[in-house]
Amino acid sequence: MKPLPKFQYHAPRTLAEAVQLIDTLDNAKPVIGGTDLVPLLREAACSPSHIVDLNNVAELNYVREEDGFICIGATATHSQVAASELMRKAPAVVDAVSRIGSVQIRNRGSITGNLCNASPAADSAPPLLVYDAEVEIVSSGDTAILPLPELFAGPKINSLEPNELVTGIRFPVPPESSSSSFKRIARRKAFTLSVVSAAAYVEMDGGVCTEARVAFGSVAETPIRAPRVEELLTGEEMDGQTISEAAEAANQSVAPVTDMRGTAEYRRDMCGVLLKRALYTAVGRLS
Ligand SMILES: Cc1cc2nc3c(=O)[nH]c(=O)nc-3n(C[C@H](O)[C@H](O)[C@H](O)COP(=O)(O)OP(=O)(O)OC[C@H]3O[C@@H](n4cnc5c(N)ncnc54)[C@H](O)[C@@H]3O)c2cc1C
């Protein structure tokens, strides 16, 4: 295994201390699980002079409901989120985080790290996009809320300034009449990134879909929503014909690339297949 490069390690105990370190140290990077960052360090793909470990900042570790939002603190691990009773209100998020990597990866890795790494294949992104999630950001003397799509600036590029820290993710508590699902295709069942992924969110009134949101991973430079597909579903009877039309529209809504994990044609075709599965599961969860 390649050795780690030299850096200074910092383990602040409060958020104020972490913000001060990130703000004042030259070339500093935050770390949570390190499951993305450490491989990058070993490959010399990034070489920070300082690493600021957020795991001892107790105020960043929570999954809770607050002011009408479900809030996930920055250091909450995938395992923690998957096990949370509250998260049953957002089943697509649980679907995604309970399958990321392996048990070891899920015990270390976080949703915040998954999103900040900004991979088009980040599994937590499509489900959080369909829940209209927002990112809570803090920098020296300032706080901001960013709609999740604005965090993604390009493949593996986020829009954060070097002195900004994500403190958590939040999304509105979903109504009782809603459900969701996340599906993915990967080369193996575990320990590998998605070739394509899809998340579907529906609000239902009887058999009619009153609100639909869909999102895909690994089919564009960033995880994306598909507004045309959402328009097709909203206000419609959720039957086989509607779902098939939505799947066809999904295939037309994406422009994937060919890479080592799959061809563009395969990814395009699988978008519709995964969307169908996600929609049937989401609707089925309400019955
Ligand atoms: C074997 C293996 C299998 C994997 N399988 C999957 C998979 O199936 N699906 C999937 O989506 N991913 C997978 N991954 C990728 C990875 O595990 C996830 O992306 C993980 O969620 C990252 O979280 P982390 O806490 O480890 O992030 P870290 O590695 O700690 O950080 C990731 C990036 O975010 C930055 N960052 C961290 N915290 C903050 C903060 N608070 N504010 C601003 N920036 C911050 C870091 O500086 C770094 O650039 C896999 C990785 C491995 C090694």
The ligand as an SDF file (V2000), in Angstrom:
LIG
                    3D

 53 58  0  0  0  0  0  0  0  0999 V2000
  -14.2600    0.2390   -0.8210 C   0  0  0  0  0  0  0  0  0  0  0  0
  -15.1280    1.4640   -0.9970 C   0  0  0  0  0  0  0  0  0  0  0  0
  -16.4370    1.2860   -1.4280 C   0  0  0  0  0  0  0  0  0  0  0  0
  -17.2540    2.3980   -1.6180 C   0  0  0  0  0  0  0  0  0  0  0  0
  -18.5420    2.2040   -2.0380 N   0  0  0  0  0  0  0  0  0  0  0  0
  -19.3400    3.2710   -2.2530 C   0  0  0  0  0  0  0  0  0  0  0  0
  -20.6820    3.0790   -2.7130 C   0  0  0  0  0  0  0  0  0  0  0  0
  -21.1670    1.9620   -2.9040 O   0  0  0  0  0  0  0  0  0  0  0  0
  -21.4260    4.1970   -2.9350 N   0  0  0  0  0  0  0  0  0  0  0  0
  -20.9560    5.4630   -2.7360 C   0  0  0  0  0  0  0  0  0  0  0  0
  -21.6720    6.4280   -2.9630 O   0  0  0  0  0  0  0  0  0  0  0  0
  -19.6860    5.6620   -2.2690 N   0  0  0  0  0  0  0  0  0  0  0  0
  -18.8830    4.6110   -2.0240 C   0  0  0  0  0  0  0  0  0  0  0  0
  -17.5970    4.8100   -1.5850 N   0  0  0  0  0  0  0  0  0  0  0  0
  -17.1050    6.1790   -1.3610 C   0  0  0  0  0  0  0  0  0  0  0  0
  -17.1330    6.6850    0.1140 C   0  0  0  0  0  0  0  0  0  0  0  0
  -17.1400    5.6570    1.0480 O   0  0  0  0  0  0  0  0  0  0  0  0
  -18.3080    7.6230    0.3750 C   0  0  0  0  0  0  0  0  0  0  0  0
  -18.2960    8.6940   -0.5490 O   0  0  0  0  0  0  0  0  0  0  0  0
  -18.3110    8.1630    1.8270 C   0  0  0  0  0  0  0  0  0  0  0  0
  -19.6380    8.4770    2.1180 O   0  0  0  0  0  0  0  0  0  0  0  0
  -17.4520    9.3920    2.0650 C   0  0  0  0  0  0  0  0  0  0  0  0
  -17.6400    9.8330    3.4160 O   0  0  0  0  0  0  0  0  0  0  0  0
  -16.4000   10.1010    4.3870 P   0  0  0  0  0  0  0  0  0  0  0  0
  -16.9690   10.5830    5.6700 O   0  0  0  0  0  0  0  0  0  0  0  0
  -15.4940    8.9290    4.4240 O   0  0  0  0  0  0  0  0  0  0  0  0
  -15.6840   11.3110    3.5950 O   0  0  0  0  0  0  0  0  0  0  0  0
  -14.1600   11.8110    3.7150 P   0  0  0  0  0  0  0  0  0  0  0  0
  -13.2860   10.9020    2.9410 O   0  0  0  0  0  0  0  0  0  0  0  0
  -13.8080   12.1020    5.1200 O   0  0  0  0  0  0  0  0  0  0  0  0
  -14.3070   13.2060    2.9350 O   0  0  0  0  0  0  0  0  0  0  0  0
  -14.6590   13.2410    1.5690 C   0  0  0  0  0  0  0  0  0  0  0  0
  -14.4230   14.6680    1.0230 C   0  0  0  0  0  0  0  0  0  0  0  0
  -15.3010   15.5940    1.6620 O   0  0  0  0  0  0  0  0  0  0  0  0
  -14.5410   16.6190    2.3220 C   0  0  0  0  0  0  0  0  0  0  0  0
  -15.2400   16.9130    3.5640 N   0  0  0  0  0  0  0  0  0  0  0  0
  -15.4310   16.0350    4.5870 C   0  0  0  0  0  0  0  0  0  0  0  0
  -16.1460   16.6380    5.5550 N   0  0  0  0  0  0  0  0  0  0  0  0
  -16.4170   17.8890    5.1330 C   0  0  0  0  0  0  0  0  0  0  0  0
  -17.1220   18.9870    5.7020 C   0  0  0  0  0  0  0  0  0  0  0  0
  -17.7310   18.8920    6.8920 N   0  0  0  0  0  0  0  0  0  0  0  0
  -17.2130   20.1390    5.0040 N   0  0  0  0  0  0  0  0  0  0  0  0
  -16.5980   20.2350    3.7930 C   0  0  0  0  0  0  0  0  0  0  0  0
  -15.9260   19.2320    3.1880 N   0  0  0  0  0  0  0  0  0  0  0  0
  -15.8400   18.0740    3.8600 C   0  0  0  0  0  0  0  0  0  0  0  0
  -13.1560   16.0320    2.5320 C   0  0  0  0  0  0  0  0  0  0  0  0
  -12.1610   17.0530    2.6500 O   0  0  0  0  0  0  0  0  0  0  0  0
  -13.0070   15.1930    1.2780 C   0  0  0  0  0  0  0  0  0  0  0  0
  -12.6460   16.0140    0.1900 O   0  0  0  0  0  0  0  0  0  0  0  0
  -16.7620    3.7060   -1.3760 C   0  0  0  0  0  0  0  0  0  0  0  0
  -15.4430    3.8700   -0.9250 C   0  0  0  0  0  0  0  0  0  0  0  0
  -14.6220    2.7620   -0.7360 C   0  0  0  0  0  0  0  0  0  0  0  0
  -13.2260    2.9640   -0.2470 C   0  0  0  0  0  0  0  0  0  0  0  0
  1  2  1  0
  2  3  1  0
  2 52  2  0
  3  4  2  0
  4  5  1  0
  4 50  1  0
  5  6  2  0
  6  7  1  0
  6 13  1  0
  7  8  2  0
  7  9  1  0
  9 10  1  0
 10 11  2  0
 10 12  1  0
 12 13  2  0
 13 14  1  0
 14 15  1  0
 14 50  1  0
 15 16  1  0
 16 17  1  0
 16 18  1  0
 18 19  1  0
 18 20  1  0
 20 21  1  0
 20 22  1  0
 22 23  1  0
 23 24  1  0
 24 25  2  0
 24 26  1  0
 24 27  1  0
 27 28  1  0
 28 29  2  0
 28 30  1  0
 28 31  1  0
 31 32  1  0
 32 33  1  0
 33 34  1  0
 33 48  1  0
 34 35  1  0
 35 36  1  0
 35 46  1  0
 36 37  1  0
 36 45  1  0
 37 38  2  0
 38 39  1  0
 39 40  1  0
 39 45  2  0
 40 41  1  0
 40 42  2  0
 42 43  1  0
 43 44  2  0
 44 45  1  0
 46 47  1  0
 46 48  1  0
 48 49  1  0
 50 51  2  0
 51 52  1  0
 52 53  1  0
M  END
$$$$
